[in-house]
Amino acid sequence: MNINTSISEFSRAKQHIASGVNSPVRAFKNVNSSPIFVKSAKGAYITDVDDSKYIDFVCSWGPMILGHAHERVTEAVKKAAERGTSYGAPTIQESEMAEQINKMMPNIELVRMVNSGTEATMSAIRLARAYTKRDMFIKFEGCYHGHGDSFLIKAGSGAITLGLPDSPGVTKGTAKDTLIATYNDAQSVKKLFEQYPNQIAAVIVEPVGGNMGVVTPKNDFLKQLREITNQNNALLIFDEVITGFRIAKGGAAEYFGVKPDLVTLGKIIGGGLPVGAYGGKREIMNMIAPDGPVYQAGTLSGNPLAMAAGLETLKIIDEDPDFYNKLNKKADFLVEGFSNNAKQAGIDVAVNRCGSMMTFFFNSLKEINNYNDAIKSDTKLYAKYFLNMINQGIWIAPSQFECTFVSAAQTFDDLQKAVDANAKALKLIK
Ligand SMILES: *Cc1c(COP(=O)(O)O)cnc(C)c1O
């Protein structure tokens, strides 16, 4: 595939953008390729600046669950833009958004809109600390909660891909309050509570790991986290920035039947615009300023364009009682096709999947249950696979440790093309 324009545009970008990209994983650094610059996207397809077309399985890292430039979402954004792009004062649309969130996720009694997932998790931890009057919190190795200082310790996403799980610039003082446990190992959480009695404010978890590749919670792991946090008067925070509106209308809380105290949201809730949110129990959320003492603010929070795109996206999902069934059937098709191809090619893959989010790990382990399992994957083989898929017009993540997402815009014809491309790619890379 000819990516000449992308290559020259990357040189240009590097002149004045740090590393040439505005988010690390976009640099395609670990897959031996120059990043592909996008010109436009519509439905299931992305078109690059050299006019090649791809079927998109990255979906902007999750948000584009309806596909790109959905007519209703685009129309809602256009109309909002005509009414003005920001006022710095409340709007009716923000209440409509909050009501829609509460309708789909009833345990979010009160919500605050912010501008990214990073802001959501930072604010949720601040609130948890204030509420419990404790400083420490527990996160899991390989989970990613945005780039707030206290989360950049054994973090997933680009941090794994680039081998930078601990970032310089995070002070020792900050890092000492972040405790690390092992995903799918409730015992590792219990031990930390024993070691630091009455000092741990919260446990924050991706209810389905999505940033070390997909890692699903096993054996009542989430229920156990609920019990342990209850026993220790600590809060349970579900970081549903990926899983929220992805695995069910009510996210992981509905899917797994476990009620967290606080939930963080992002990605789908913005319909492709920069949005995040955090919310939960009224009693806790009441501590936020100005009614409460915990400060958190945002010049552009609840932005009219972002509310329009997000609200329309949530409504489209909510209106269709069969939305997740249809999405899951597509995911079934992809998983079955890819798994059969791998068997035929004689390549070891471990497939992890929850609803329409999945990862095909090039890994000889049968099950990937945590970070240590995930990093045993053959990333060199993945890089070859990635280039083969891209060359066949299938847009997948330029990293082994990310999700493959199915979108409502993809047809079974698109999926069949991906399965065929996958078969070819697996044969070629062996
Ligand atoms: C993407 C992500 C974030 C960060 O969201 P941004 O909008 O990129 O700041 C936080 N948590 C999880 C689970 C994510 O996947």
The ligand as an ORCA input file, in Angstrom:
! r2SCAN-3c Opt
* xyz 0 1
  C      -8.880      5.933     27.285
  C      -8.960      5.631     28.736
  C      -8.774      6.627     29.711
  C      -8.304      8.007     29.362
  O      -9.221      8.719     28.618
  P      -8.704      9.980     27.766
  O      -9.943     10.551     27.203
  O      -7.740      9.439     26.769
  O      -8.029     10.895     28.731
  C      -9.006      6.302     31.021
  N      -9.386      5.065     31.382
  C      -9.553      4.081     30.486
  C     -10.023      2.742     30.937
  C      -9.323      4.336     29.133
  O      -9.453      3.345     28.245
*
